[in-house]
């Protein structure tokens, strides 16, 4: 384990250096984001499976060898998710717990990696793991839910969750497509509490009060 503070190794900061947590390789927001990606991948894997079968509401992209409808992008994305999960399960197992690989389903592998998450953040390759899981989740979401949206971290000086009092875990999900009726949300990546747009003004006042008290006590 290295000592001291280094920049977060995950590619989530658009080139702006952000300090990792003490003695770790990821900042809190990226550690929570990696956990969120691992939680979502099993459900995304199931959604991609539905896209492969038009009888379940999937969309045929091209014909297979037997003339059956086949969604090749969904199949490739699903294969990539499973490949990446398997690679990281093997990597972690070989470095930490040899011969401890779980059943090779997406849910089992993602859950197993999530169970090793805290330890992973201290490894030199933590940024690569975070990048791979974020890329897999992003590709899957683009196929399953092509309407554009943005996930925006709350600025550090105001990033405090009134529900669990965790700092650095809030982010906003903004749906951007015309006609998309899903409500934009602020979510805590730690306790998973959500606030819709109707609640944003009260949330903002609560956070501003916290920020003012924190500044006065400094």
PAGUFI-924243 format. One line per field, with one value per residue: chain; z, x, y of N, C-alpha, C in turn; residue number from 1; residue in one letter. Coordinates in nm, 3 decimals. Layout:
N
chain = [A | ...]
n.zz = [Z | ...]
n.xx = [X | ...]
n.yy = [Y | ...]
ca.zz = [Z | ...]
ca.xx = [X | ...]
ca.yy = [Y | ...]
c.zz = [Z | ...]
c.xx = [X | ...]
c.yy = [Y | ...]
resi = [NUM | ...]
resn = [A | ...]
***
This chain:
218
chain = [A | A | A | A | A | A | A | A | A | A | A | A | A | A | A | A | A | A | A | A | A | A | A | A | A | A | A | A | A | A | A | A | A | A | A | A | A | A | A | A | A | A | A | A | A | A | A | A | A | A | A | A | A | A | A | A | A | A | A | A | A | A | A | A | A | A | A | A | A | A | A | A | A | A | A | A | A | A | A | A | A | A | A | A | A | A | A | A | A | A | A | A | A | A | A | A | A | A | A | A | A | A | A | A | A | A | A | A | A | A | A | A | A | A | A | A | A | A | A | A | A | A | A | A | A | A | A | A | A | A | A | A | A | A | A | A | A | A | A | A | A | A | A | A | A | A | A | A | A | A | A | A | A | A | A | A | A | A | A | A | A | A | A | A | A | A | A | A | A | A | A | A | A | A | A | A | A | A | A | A | A | A | A | A | A | A | A | A | A | A | A | A | A | A | A | A | A | A | A | A | A | A | A | A | A | A | A | A | A | A | A | A | A | A | A | A | A | A]
n.zz = [0.000 | -0.084 | 0.054 | 0.169 | -0.024 | -0.345 | -0.687 | -0.790 | -0.966 | -1.147 | -1.459 | -1.441 | -1.420 | -1.617 | -1.683 | -1.479 | -1.188 | -0.901 | -0.561 | -0.432 | -0.184 | 0.148 | 0.126 | -0.075 | -0.418 | -0.544 | -0.544 | -0.312 | -0.450 | -0.689 | -0.591 | -0.481 | -0.717 | -0.864 | -0.706 | -0.748 | -1.025 | -1.029 | -0.887 | -1.069 | -1.302 | -1.314 | -1.350 | -1.588 | -1.756 | -1.766 | -1.892 | -2.141 | -2.231 | -2.280 | -2.500 | -2.694 | -2.774 | -2.972 | -2.911 | -2.649 | -2.643 | -2.754 | -3.007 | -3.335 | -3.503 | -3.703 | -3.915 | -3.788 | -3.828 | -3.880 | -3.986 | -3.793 | -3.597 | -3.462 | -3.226 | -3.264 | -3.150 | -2.880 | -2.802 | -2.825 | -2.637 | -2.400 | -2.392 | -2.359 | -2.105 | -1.940 | -2.001 | -1.904 | -1.630 | -1.561 | -1.612 | -1.415 | -1.180 | -1.186 | -1.172 | -0.919 | -0.756 | -0.797 | -0.688 | -0.430 | -0.310 | -0.397 | -0.612 | -0.550 | -0.704 | -0.794 | -0.900 | -1.252 | -1.334 | -1.434 | -1.223 | -0.993 | -1.023 | -1.032 | -0.780 | -0.618 | -0.675 | -0.580 | -0.311 | -0.256 | -0.278 | -0.115 | -0.054 | -0.313 | -0.384 | -0.293 | -0.458 | -0.725 | -0.973 | -0.947 | -1.075 | -1.338 | -1.308 | -1.225 | -1.456 | -1.649 | -1.554 | -1.555 | -1.828 | -1.933 | -1.812 | -1.924 | -2.204 | -2.206 | -2.106 | -2.312 | -2.515 | -2.402 | -2.300 | -2.490 | -2.475 | -2.410 | -2.114 | -1.832 | -1.577 | -1.302 | -1.074 | -0.751 | -0.654 | -0.456 | -0.217 | -0.147 | -0.133 | 0.039 | 0.214 | 0.349 | 0.444 | 0.522 | 0.608 | 0.478 | 0.303 | -0.025 | -0.187 | -0.336 | -0.647 | -0.951 | -1.171 | -1.487 | -1.717 | -2.063 | -2.311 | -2.543 | -2.449 | -2.274 | -1.990 | -1.745 | -1.410 | -1.329 | -1.095 | -0.774 | -0.622 | -0.353 | -0.351 | -0.146 | 0.057 | -0.113 | -0.114 | -0.268 | -0.432 | -0.597 | -0.853 | -0.740 | -0.477 | -0.471 | -0.405 | -0.127 | -0.046 | -0.136 | 0.033 | 0.281 | 0.247 | 0.202 | 0.452 | 0.609 | 0.485 | 0.550 | 0.831 | 0.858 | 0.745 | 0.924 | 1.149 | 1.086]
n.xx = [0.085 | 0.052 | 0.159 | 0.035 | -0.128 | -0.272 | -0.366 | -0.700 | -0.746 | -0.940 | -1.111 | -1.306 | -1.315 | -1.280 | -1.019 | -0.951 | -0.760 | -0.835 | -0.819 | -0.749 | -0.898 | -0.749 | -0.451 | -0.557 | -0.659 | -0.874 | -1.114 | -1.378 | -1.624 | -1.580 | -1.531 | -1.782 | -1.925 | -1.821 | -1.914 | -2.189 | -2.205 | -2.139 | -2.355 | -2.560 | -2.499 | -2.582 | -2.866 | -2.872 | -2.755 | -2.961 | -3.158 | -3.039 | -3.046 | -3.320 | -3.341 | -3.235 | -3.431 | -3.698 | -3.958 | -3.986 | -4.000 | -3.771 | -3.556 | -3.503 | -3.197 | -3.035 | -3.030 | -2.980 | -2.774 | -2.963 | -3.168 | -3.312 | -3.435 | -3.196 | -3.016 | -2.735 | -2.561 | -2.652 | -2.593 | -2.312 | -2.246 | -2.340 | -2.174 | -1.928 | -1.954 | -1.969 | -1.722 | -1.544 | -1.611 | -1.533 | -1.258 | -1.175 | -1.255 | -1.084 | -0.838 | -0.846 | -0.885 | -0.647 | -0.463 | -0.547 | -0.719 | -0.663 | -0.814 | -1.080 | -1.300 | -1.633 | -1.953 | -1.997 | -2.187 | -2.326 | -2.442 | -2.339 | -2.061 | -2.038 | -2.142 | -1.954 | -1.716 | -1.798 | -1.804 | -1.535 | -1.467 | -1.371 | -1.108 | -1.006 | -0.985 | -0.741 | -0.549 | -0.311 | -0.431 | -0.690 | -0.818 | -0.836 | -1.015 | -1.245 | -1.286 | -1.340 | -1.581 | -1.751 | -1.753 | -1.872 | -2.126 | -2.213 | -2.221 | -2.418 | -2.641 | -2.677 | -2.776 | -3.005 | -3.150 | -3.176 | -3.230 | -3.085 | -2.898 | -2.754 | -2.511 | -2.427 | -2.189 | -2.244 | -2.111 | -1.808 | -1.805 | -2.069 | -2.155 | -2.319 | -2.508 | -2.825 | -2.967 | -2.801 | -2.579 | -2.339 | -2.050 | -1.961 | -2.101 | -2.326 | -2.503 | -2.642 | -2.894 | -2.981 | -3.233 | -3.242 | -3.369 | -3.614 | -3.949 | -3.907 | -4.035 | -3.944 | -3.853 | -3.591 | -3.330 | -3.171 | -2.930 | -2.802 | -2.507 | -2.423 | -2.624 | -2.836 | -3.061 | -3.310 | -3.397 | -3.650 | -3.723 | -3.914 | -3.843 | -3.599 | -3.551 | -3.595 | -3.402 | -3.173 | -3.176 | -3.135 | -2.880 | -2.731 | -2.756 | -2.614 | -2.361 | -2.302 | -2.288 | -2.075 | -1.869 | -1.861 | -1.773 | -1.519]
n.yy = [-0.120 | 0.224 | 0.541 | 0.862 | 1.131 | 1.101 | 1.177 | 1.102 | 0.801 | 0.731 | 0.784 | 1.006 | 1.276 | 1.465 | 1.549 | 1.722 | 1.737 | 1.547 | 1.481 | 1.159 | 0.940 | 0.917 | 0.734 | 0.579 | 0.498 | 0.600 | 0.867 | 0.957 | 0.993 | 0.852 | 0.596 | 0.537 | 0.558 | 0.343 | 0.131 | 0.170 | 0.120 | -0.154 | -0.257 | -0.208 | -0.349 | -0.633 | -0.610 | -0.464 | -0.652 | -0.841 | -0.688 | -0.648 | -0.909 | -0.934 | -0.767 | -0.925 | -1.097 | -1.058 | -1.137 | -1.076 | -0.809 | -0.706 | -0.559 | -0.641 | -0.639 | -0.750 | -1.041 | -1.373 | -1.674 | -1.871 | -1.735 | -1.604 | -1.325 | -1.097 | -0.915 | -0.775 | -0.566 | -0.563 | -0.825 | -0.824 | -0.628 | -0.745 | -0.970 | -0.841 | -0.724 | -0.954 | -1.068 | -0.868 | -0.863 | -1.123 | -1.114 | -0.930 | -1.057 | -1.280 | -1.147 | -1.016 | -1.238 | -1.385 | -1.212 | -1.168 | -1.370 | -1.670 | -1.915 | -1.859 | -1.794 | -1.701 | -1.843 | -1.819 | -1.619 | -1.300 | -1.157 | -1.288 | -1.249 | -0.965 | -0.901 | -1.030 | -0.889 | -0.639 | -0.697 | -0.695 | -0.437 | -0.218 | -0.296 | -0.306 | -0.036 | 0.047 | -0.054 | -0.032 | -0.054 | 0.034 | 0.249 | 0.157 | -0.055 | 0.088 | 0.242 | 0.044 | -0.076 | 0.146 | 0.206 | -0.026 | -0.012 | 0.229 | 0.171 | -0.029 | 0.111 | 0.296 | 0.138 | 0.019 | 0.233 | 0.477 | 0.750 | 1.063 | 1.150 | 1.316 | 1.273 | 1.446 | 1.552 | 1.699 | 2.016 | 2.012 | 2.171 | 2.185 | 1.931 | 1.731 | 1.496 | 1.517 | 1.301 | 1.080 | 1.208 | 1.191 | 1.306 | 1.421 | 1.240 | 1.302 | 1.331 | 1.461 | 1.349 | 1.425 | 1.430 | 1.467 | 1.451 | 1.565 | 1.546 | 1.339 | 1.214 | 1.135 | 1.214 | 1.436 | 1.375 | 1.415 | 1.220 | 1.024 | 0.856 | 0.697 | 0.630 | 0.599 | 0.758 | 0.966 | 1.276 | 1.446 | 1.696 | 1.862 | 1.866 | 1.986 | 2.259 | 2.275 | 2.090 | 2.225 | 2.453 | 2.330 | 2.221 | 2.454 | 2.576 | 2.388 | 2.415 | 2.682 | 2.671 | 2.499 | 2.648 | 2.862 | 2.734 | 2.668]
ca.zz = [0.000 | -0.085 | 0.158 | 0.122 | -0.111 | -0.488 | -0.762 | -0.821 | -1.089 | -1.234 | -1.561 | -1.428 | -1.378 | -1.734 | -1.682 | -1.359 | -1.080 | -0.777 | -0.467 | -0.387 | -0.039 | 0.206 | 0.099 | -0.177 | -0.557 | -0.592 | -0.454 | -0.259 | -0.552 | -0.785 | -0.520 | -0.477 | -0.854 | -0.898 | -0.638 | -0.817 | -1.153 | -1.001 | -0.849 | -1.183 | -1.415 | -1.330 | -1.408 | -1.728 | -1.826 | -1.790 | -1.992 | -2.270 | -2.272 | -2.336 | -2.632 | -2.788 | -2.811 | -3.007 | -2.848 | -2.517 | -2.659 | -2.811 | -3.142 | -3.423 | -3.576 | -3.822 | -3.909 | -3.748 | -3.927 | -3.910 | -4.031 | -3.679 | -3.559 | -3.370 | -3.193 | -3.248 | -3.051 | -2.744 | -2.775 | -2.805 | -2.510 | -2.293 | -2.390 | -2.305 | -1.961 | -1.877 | -2.017 | -1.812 | -1.494 | -1.542 | -1.605 | -1.286 | -1.077 | -1.189 | -1.126 | -0.775 | -0.692 | -0.802 | -0.603 | -0.291 | -0.261 | -0.506 | -0.621 | -0.481 | -0.803 | -0.775 | -1.020 | -1.356 | -1.381 | -1.419 | -1.089 | -0.894 | -1.037 | -0.991 | -0.635 | -0.556 | -0.685 | -0.488 | -0.177 | -0.241 | -0.329 | -0.032 | -0.075 | -0.449 | -0.399 | -0.253 | -0.555 | -0.831 | -1.089 | -0.912 | -1.178 | -1.454 | -1.273 | -1.228 | -1.595 | -1.721 | -1.512 | -1.602 | -1.972 | -1.955 | -1.776 | -2.022 | -2.330 | -2.187 | -2.093 | -2.442 | -2.593 | -2.335 | -2.277 | -2.576 | -2.449 | -2.342 | -1.979 | -1.777 | -1.433 | -1.266 | -0.930 | -0.681 | -0.617 | -0.327 | -0.099 | -0.116 | -0.153 | 0.171 | 0.212 | 0.476 | 0.489 | 0.592 | 0.650 | 0.405 | 0.213 | -0.150 | -0.250 | -0.413 | -0.789 | -1.014 | -1.298 | -1.564 | -1.843 | -2.156 | -2.437 | -2.551 | -2.429 | -2.169 | -1.874 | -1.619 | -1.333 | -1.292 | -0.954 | -0.700 | -0.553 | -0.271 | -0.387 | -0.026 | 0.116 | -0.225 | -0.101 | -0.388 | -0.426 | -0.731 | -0.874 | -0.647 | -0.347 | -0.484 | -0.336 | 0.016 | -0.033 | -0.149 | 0.155 | 0.387 | 0.221 | 0.223 | 0.597 | 0.651 | 0.435 | 0.628 | 0.965 | 0.844 | 0.720 | 1.047 | 1.249 | 1.039]
ca.xx = [0.000 | 0.131 | 0.122 | 0.014 | -0.240 | -0.246 | -0.485 | -0.789 | -0.702 | -1.054 | -1.128 | -1.439 | -1.302 | -1.256 | -0.884 | -0.925 | -0.712 | -0.912 | -0.745 | -0.807 | -0.910 | -0.617 | -0.385 | -0.630 | -0.639 | -0.998 | -1.183 | -1.501 | -1.728 | -1.553 | -1.551 | -1.926 | -1.969 | -1.785 | -2.012 | -2.317 | -2.195 | -2.143 | -2.492 | -2.650 | -2.464 | -2.668 | -2.995 | -2.848 | -2.734 | -3.093 | -3.226 | -2.978 | -3.099 | -3.452 | -3.324 | -3.197 | -3.549 | -3.808 | -4.083 | -3.991 | -3.994 | -3.644 | -3.557 | -3.413 | -3.105 | -2.993 | -3.066 | -2.877 | -2.743 | -3.082 | -3.272 | -3.386 | -3.397 | -3.081 | -2.967 | -2.591 | -2.500 | -2.687 | -2.517 | -2.172 | -2.235 | -2.356 | -2.053 | -1.820 | -1.976 | -1.931 | -1.577 | -1.474 | -1.631 | -1.453 | -1.117 | -1.146 | -1.266 | -0.959 | -0.728 | -0.857 | -0.865 | -0.505 | -0.384 | -0.591 | -0.775 | -0.657 | -0.914 | -1.203 | -1.392 | -1.771 | -2.023 | -1.966 | -2.298 | -2.296 | -2.482 | -2.247 | -1.930 | -2.048 | -2.158 | -1.828 | -1.624 | -1.847 | -1.762 | -1.392 | -1.451 | -1.287 | -0.970 | -0.967 | -0.953 | -0.601 | -0.460 | -0.267 | -0.519 | -0.829 | -0.873 | -0.871 | -1.139 | -1.355 | -1.309 | -1.402 | -1.719 | -1.827 | -1.771 | -1.972 | -2.258 | -2.250 | -2.260 | -2.545 | -2.746 | -2.700 | -2.859 | -3.133 | -3.219 | -3.100 | -3.256 | -2.966 | -2.907 | -2.623 | -2.493 | -2.342 | -2.160 | -2.268 | -1.981 | -1.759 | -1.838 | -2.211 | -2.187 | -2.350 | -2.639 | -2.898 | -3.025 | -2.703 | -2.473 | -2.216 | -2.005 | -1.900 | -2.173 | -2.443 | -2.491 | -2.771 | -2.922 | -3.064 | -3.282 | -3.225 | -3.441 | -3.746 | -4.057 | -3.875 | -4.112 | -3.884 | -3.807 | -3.450 | -3.315 | -3.044 | -2.919 | -2.685 | -2.447 | -2.394 | -2.746 | -2.929 | -3.177 | -3.331 | -3.481 | -3.691 | -3.711 | -4.004 | -3.776 | -3.465 | -3.538 | -3.577 | -3.271 | -3.072 | -3.172 | -3.076 | -2.736 | -2.672 | -2.746 | -2.501 | -2.236 | -2.277 | -2.245 | -1.942 | -1.776 | -1.849 | -1.699 | -1.380]
ca.yy = [0.000 | 0.345 | 0.636 | 0.998 | 1.158 | 1.104 | 1.211 | 0.991 | 0.734 | 0.702 | 0.888 | 1.066 | 1.416 | 1.551 | 1.604 | 1.802 | 1.650 | 1.538 | 1.397 | 1.033 | 0.927 | 0.890 | 0.606 | 0.505 | 0.539 | 0.658 | 0.960 | 0.899 | 0.991 | 0.745 | 0.470 | 0.516 | 0.535 | 0.205 | 0.045 | 0.185 | 0.048 | -0.298 | -0.291 | -0.198 | -0.436 | -0.751 | -0.572 | -0.428 | -0.778 | -0.900 | -0.605 | -0.679 | -1.040 | -0.910 | -0.708 | -1.030 | -1.174 | -0.967 | -1.180 | -1.014 | -0.664 | -0.666 | -0.504 | -0.714 | -0.553 | -0.822 | -1.182 | -1.468 | -1.774 | -1.949 | -1.645 | -1.552 | -1.189 | -1.098 | -0.782 | -0.795 | -0.476 | -0.607 | -0.947 | -0.788 | -0.555 | -0.843 | -1.050 | -0.759 | -0.712 | -1.080 | -1.083 | -0.777 | -0.911 | -1.243 | -1.071 | -0.866 | -1.161 | -1.356 | -1.059 | -0.997 | -1.369 | -1.422 | -1.123 | -1.166 | -1.497 | -1.768 | -2.022 | -1.819 | -1.737 | -1.744 | -1.888 | -1.721 | -1.536 | -1.158 | -1.113 | -1.342 | -1.185 | -0.825 | -0.900 | -1.070 | -0.775 | -0.536 | -0.736 | -0.667 | -0.301 | -0.132 | -0.339 | -0.271 | 0.106 | 0.071 | -0.114 | 0.061 | -0.070 | 0.069 | 0.337 | 0.074 | -0.126 | 0.185 | 0.280 | -0.068 | -0.094 | 0.262 | 0.192 | -0.131 | 0.040 | 0.332 | 0.107 | -0.098 | 0.211 | 0.358 | 0.045 | -0.005 | 0.360 | 0.568 | 0.892 | 1.117 | 1.203 | 1.352 | 1.253 | 1.560 | 1.558 | 1.825 | 2.076 | 1.958 | 2.253 | 2.167 | 1.790 | 1.673 | 1.431 | 1.533 | 1.174 | 0.996 | 1.300 | 1.159 | 1.411 | 1.377 | 1.129 | 1.346 | 1.363 | 1.487 | 1.284 | 1.516 | 1.372 | 1.577 | 1.434 | 1.628 | 1.450 | 1.241 | 1.256 | 1.089 | 1.328 | 1.446 | 1.343 | 1.418 | 1.091 | 1.000 | 0.729 | 0.620 | 0.572 | 0.584 | 0.846 | 1.046 | 1.395 | 1.489 | 1.840 | 1.932 | 1.872 | 2.043 | 2.387 | 2.247 | 2.028 | 2.330 | 2.535 | 2.248 | 2.210 | 2.586 | 2.593 | 2.305 | 2.475 | 2.803 | 2.631 | 2.439 | 2.758 | 2.941 | 2.657 | 2.645]
c.zz = [0.000 | 0.026 | 0.097 | 0.029 | -0.255 | -0.557 | -0.786 | -0.958 | -1.185 | -1.334 | -1.557 | -1.412 | -1.491 | -1.728 | -1.562 | -1.246 | -0.955 | -0.685 | -0.436 | -0.236 | 0.019 | 0.181 | -0.008 | -0.315 | -0.618 | -0.492 | -0.410 | -0.366 | -0.650 | -0.719 | -0.514 | -0.616 | -0.901 | -0.832 | -0.707 | -0.951 | -1.131 | -0.960 | -0.971 | -1.292 | -1.424 | -1.391 | -1.555 | -1.812 | -1.860 | -1.896 | -2.131 | -2.322 | -2.333 | -2.476 | -2.737 | -2.841 | -2.844 | -2.944 | -2.709 | -2.525 | -2.715 | -2.954 | -3.228 | -3.502 | -3.707 | -3.806 | -3.864 | -3.856 | -3.968 | -3.957 | -3.919 | -3.650 | -3.452 | -3.350 | -3.162 | -3.148 | -2.907 | -2.706 | -2.747 | -2.672 | -2.393 | -2.279 | -2.328 | -2.154 | -1.890 | -1.887 | -1.916 | -1.667 | -1.465 | -1.528 | -1.467 | -1.169 | -1.070 | -1.132 | -0.975 | -0.702 | -0.687 | -0.707 | -0.457 | -0.238 | -0.374 | -0.495 | -0.549 | -0.579 | -0.779 | -0.902 | -1.126 | -1.415 | -1.357 | -1.277 | -0.983 | -0.901 | -0.992 | -0.840 | -0.563 | -0.560 | -0.589 | -0.344 | -0.149 | -0.264 | -0.247 | -0.051 | -0.212 | -0.462 | -0.362 | -0.351 | -0.665 | -0.952 | -1.060 | -1.017 | -1.302 | -1.429 | -1.282 | -1.372 | -1.672 | -1.683 | -1.559 | -1.752 | -2.005 | -1.924 | -1.878 | -2.155 | -2.318 | -2.180 | -2.227 | -2.532 | -2.534 | -2.326 | -2.358 | -2.554 | -2.367 | -2.201 | -1.933 | -1.628 | -1.387 | -1.116 | -0.873 | -0.641 | -0.476 | -0.205 | -0.058 | -0.124 | -0.018 | 0.166 | 0.346 | 0.530 | 0.570 | 0.640 | 0.589 | 0.316 | 0.086 | -0.227 | -0.337 | -0.560 | -0.845 | -1.146 | -1.371 | -1.695 | -1.944 | -2.284 | -2.431 | -2.536 | -2.326 | -2.039 | -1.741 | -1.541 | -1.310 | -1.140 | -0.903 | -0.615 | -0.468 | -0.306 | -0.267 | 0.029 | 0.013 | -0.209 | -0.225 | -0.358 | -0.568 | -0.737 | -0.781 | -0.512 | -0.352 | -0.408 | -0.185 | 0.042 | -0.041 | -0.025 | 0.270 | 0.371 | 0.243 | 0.372 | 0.652 | 0.610 | 0.515 | 0.767 | 0.961 | 0.825 | 0.848 | 1.151 | 1.212 | 1.099]
c.xx = [0.088 | 0.084 | 0.102 | -0.105 | -0.193 | -0.375 | -0.568 | -0.753 | -0.817 | -1.075 | -1.265 | -1.433 | -1.265 | -1.120 | -0.851 | -0.878 | -0.799 | -0.839 | -0.821 | -0.825 | -0.774 | -0.571 | -0.455 | -0.599 | -0.763 | -1.050 | -1.314 | -1.608 | -1.706 | -1.566 | -1.701 | -1.981 | -1.938 | -1.882 | -2.148 | -2.315 | -2.206 | -2.283 | -2.585 | -2.622 | -2.550 | -2.804 | -2.980 | -2.825 | -2.868 | -3.170 | -3.170 | -3.026 | -3.237 | -3.441 | -3.290 | -3.317 | -3.665 | -3.941 | -4.099 | -3.979 | -3.863 | -3.661 | -3.457 | -3.327 | -3.061 | -3.031 | -2.950 | -2.857 | -2.864 | -3.197 | -3.354 | -3.344 | -3.287 | -3.031 | -2.817 | -2.527 | -2.530 | -2.608 | -2.371 | -2.152 | -2.245 | -2.231 | -1.936 | -1.833 | -1.928 | -1.779 | -1.503 | -1.490 | -1.542 | -1.304 | -1.085 | -1.164 | -1.137 | -0.844 | -0.729 | -0.831 | -0.718 | -0.422 | -0.421 | -0.633 | -0.775 | -0.767 | -1.044 | -1.300 | -1.534 | -1.826 | -2.012 | -2.090 | -2.263 | -2.328 | -2.383 | -2.112 | -1.933 | -2.061 | -2.029 | -1.727 | -1.666 | -1.808 | -1.615 | -1.362 | -1.356 | -1.140 | -0.921 | -0.923 | -0.809 | -0.502 | -0.428 | -0.361 | -0.664 | -0.894 | -0.914 | -0.999 | -1.258 | -1.389 | -1.381 | -1.548 | -1.806 | -1.853 | -1.876 | -2.113 | -2.305 | -2.295 | -2.396 | -2.660 | -2.778 | -2.787 | -2.998 | -3.217 | -3.148 | -3.129 | -3.141 | -2.997 | -2.766 | -2.624 | -2.386 | -2.316 | -2.195 | -2.131 | -1.938 | -1.803 | -1.985 | -2.253 | -2.200 | -2.491 | -2.709 | -2.953 | -2.926 | -2.582 | -2.337 | -2.179 | -1.947 | -1.976 | -2.290 | -2.409 | -2.631 | -2.779 | -3.023 | -3.103 | -3.299 | -3.308 | -3.576 | -3.853 | -4.029 | -3.939 | -4.055 | -3.830 | -3.657 | -3.439 | -3.177 | -3.041 | -2.794 | -2.630 | -2.414 | -2.518 | -2.857 | -3.058 | -3.186 | -3.420 | -3.519 | -3.690 | -3.801 | -3.935 | -3.641 | -3.447 | -3.516 | -3.441 | -3.161 | -3.061 | -3.106 | -2.924 | -2.668 | -2.658 | -2.628 | -2.368 | -2.200 | -2.227 | -2.104 | -1.836 | -1.753 | -1.767 | -1.553 | -1.284]
c.yy = [0.125 | 0.438 | 0.774 | 1.009 | 1.161 | 1.146 | 1.086 | 0.934 | 0.704 | 0.816 | 0.953 | 1.217 | 1.511 | 1.620 | 1.688 | 1.711 | 1.661 | 1.442 | 1.269 | 1.037 | 0.891 | 0.747 | 0.523 | 0.560 | 0.601 | 0.761 | 0.896 | 0.888 | 0.877 | 0.607 | 0.438 | 0.489 | 0.394 | 0.107 | 0.051 | 0.109 | -0.103 | -0.342 | -0.297 | -0.301 | -0.563 | -0.720 | -0.534 | -0.552 | -0.844 | -0.820 | -0.631 | -0.814 | -1.024 | -0.851 | -0.813 | -1.107 | -1.080 | -1.007 | -1.121 | -0.862 | -0.615 | -0.618 | -0.579 | -0.616 | -0.619 | -0.969 | -1.267 | -1.573 | -1.855 | -1.861 | -1.586 | -1.409 | -1.192 | -0.956 | -0.793 | -0.697 | -0.518 | -0.731 | -0.915 | -0.717 | -0.651 | -0.930 | -0.972 | -0.743 | -0.838 | -1.103 | -0.996 | -0.821 | -1.032 | -1.208 | -1.014 | -0.963 | -1.241 | -1.274 | -1.046 | -1.129 | -1.406 | -1.337 | -1.133 | -1.303 | -1.599 | -1.873 | -1.988 | -1.751 | -1.787 | -1.808 | -1.779 | -1.654 | -1.390 | -1.111 | -1.161 | -1.271 | -1.040 | -0.814 | -0.936 | -0.956 | -0.664 | -0.568 | -0.710 | -0.518 | -0.216 | -0.167 | -0.296 | -0.126 | 0.139 | 0.011 | -0.016 | 0.057 | -0.029 | 0.157 | 0.260 | -0.004 | -0.031 | 0.224 | 0.170 | -0.083 | 0.024 | 0.253 | 0.086 | -0.081 | 0.143 | 0.273 | 0.040 | 0.002 | 0.275 | 0.270 | 0.030 | 0.121 | 0.468 | 0.716 | 0.950 | 1.168 | 1.234 | 1.325 | 1.353 | 1.558 | 1.696 | 1.884 | 2.036 | 2.038 | 2.241 | 2.020 | 1.719 | 1.618 | 1.450 | 1.401 | 1.091 | 1.076 | 1.264 | 1.277 | 1.348 | 1.272 | 1.173 | 1.369 | 1.382 | 1.411 | 1.370 | 1.449 | 1.484 | 1.566 | 1.503 | 1.521 | 1.343 | 1.289 | 1.206 | 1.208 | 1.323 | 1.433 | 1.382 | 1.294 | 1.089 | 0.862 | 0.643 | 0.552 | 0.551 | 0.664 | 0.935 | 1.166 | 1.432 | 1.641 | 1.920 | 1.955 | 1.945 | 2.175 | 2.366 | 2.182 | 2.132 | 2.416 | 2.459 | 2.241 | 2.344 | 2.617 | 2.513 | 2.368 | 2.600 | 2.771 | 2.573 | 2.548 | 2.839 | 2.868 | 2.639 | 2.748]
resi = [1 | 2 | 3 | 4 | 5 | 6 | 7 | 8 | 9 | 10 | 11 | 12 | 13 | 14 | 15 | 16 | 17 | 18 | 19 | 20 | 21 | 22 | 23 | 24 | 25 | 26 | 27 | 28 | 29 | 30 | 31 | 32 | 33 | 34 | 35 | 36 | 37 | 38 | 39 | 40 | 41 | 42 | 43 | 44 | 45 | 46 | 47 | 48 | 49 | 50 | 51 | 52 | 53 | 54 | 55 | 56 | 57 | 58 | 59 | 60 | 61 | 62 | 63 | 64 | 65 | 66 | 67 | 68 | 69 | 70 | 71 | 72 | 73 | 74 | 75 | 76 | 77 | 78 | 79 | 80 | 81 | 82 | 83 | 84 | 85 | 86 | 87 | 88 | 89 | 90 | 91 | 92 | 93 | 94 | 95 | 96 | 97 | 98 | 99 | 100 | 101 | 102 | 103 | 104 | 105 | 106 | 107 | 108 | 109 | 110 | 111 | 112 | 113 | 114 | 115 | 116 | 117 | 118 | 119 | 120 | 121 | 122 | 123 | 124 | 125 | 126 | 127 | 128 | 129 | 130 | 131 | 132 | 133 | 134 | 135 | 136 | 137 | 138 | 139 | 140 | 141 | 142 | 143 | 144 | 145 | 146 | 147 | 148 | 149 | 150 | 151 | 152 | 153 | 154 | 155 | 156 | 157 | 158 | 159 | 160 | 161 | 162 | 163 | 164 | 165 | 166 | 167 | 168 | 169 | 170 | 171 | 172 | 173 | 174 | 175 | 176 | 177 | 178 | 179 | 180 | 181 | 182 | 183 | 184 | 185 | 186 | 187 | 188 | 189 | 190 | 191 | 192 | 193 | 194 | 195 | 196 | 197 | 198 | 199 | 200 | 201 | 202 | 203 | 204 | 205 | 206 | 207 | 208 | 209 | 210 | 211 | 212 | 213 | 214 | 215 | 216 | 217 | 218]
resn = [X | X | X | X | X | X | X | X | X | X | X | X | X | X | X | X | X | X | X | X | X | X | X | X | X | X | X | X | X | X | X | X | X | X | X | X | X | X | X | X | X | X | X | X | X | X | X | X | X | X | X | X | X | X | X | X | X | X | X | X | X | X | X | X | X | X | X | X | X | X | X | X | X | X | X | X | X | X | X | X | X | X | X | X | X | X | X | X | X | X | X | X | X | X | X | X | X | X | X | X | X | X | X | X | X | X | X | X | X | X | X | X | X | X | X | X | X | X | X | X | X | X | X | X | X | X | X | X | X | X | X | X | X | X | X | X | X | X | X | X | X | X | X | X | X | X | X | X | X | X | X | X | X | X | X | X | X | X | X | X | X | X | X | X | X | X | X | X | X | X | X | X | X | X | X | X | X | X | X | X | X | X | X | X | X | X | X | X | X | X | X | X | X | X | X | X | X | X | X | X | X | X | X | X | X | X | X | X | X | X | X | X | X | X | X | X | X | X]
***
